[in-house]
């Protein structure tokens, strides 16, 4: 084999492996009616756990609430997480009693944990994020964001590892910043 052919083959394999090493993120739906100013306070509803087929991913709702909390703290004067699953109406009442400004209702639409390292099937999540003005109960923003893991993995990856990018995208857009994810 000539050196040129070997070089081209190496370049092809390198490009293929680099593409397999990055997770993919997609915006399915996004609408910001009104942005929020820095310093507002937030109430985060406790999302229900994700389900895929017969599998209930216990704790996935809490993981999403924790990620939202982590992403909101730098922009906020106060962030309160619900301790249990509740209706949106009850959450509005609690947030009003606590004198908070914005209600965040995130719902896990899809949560799929796969043994990617041997099946080649990626982990996947789809999250519906919604923000509401607590006093008026008007929607401020809504986004449906999806993510899938890389397929070249040595194990240990889980859907929770995909949460930071779409959650950050939603939070930043809520404050009027770009929805585009930062380059890897």
Secondary structure, DSSP 8 states (H G I E B T S, - for coil): --HHHHHHHHHHHHHHHHHHTS-EEEEEEEEESS---TT-EEEE-----EEETTEEETTHHHHHHHHHHHHHHTT-SEEEE-SS---HHHHHHHHHHTT-SEEEEEEEEEEE---HHHH----EEEEEEEEEETTT--EEEEEEEEEE--S---S---GGGGHHHHHHHHHHHHTT---S----
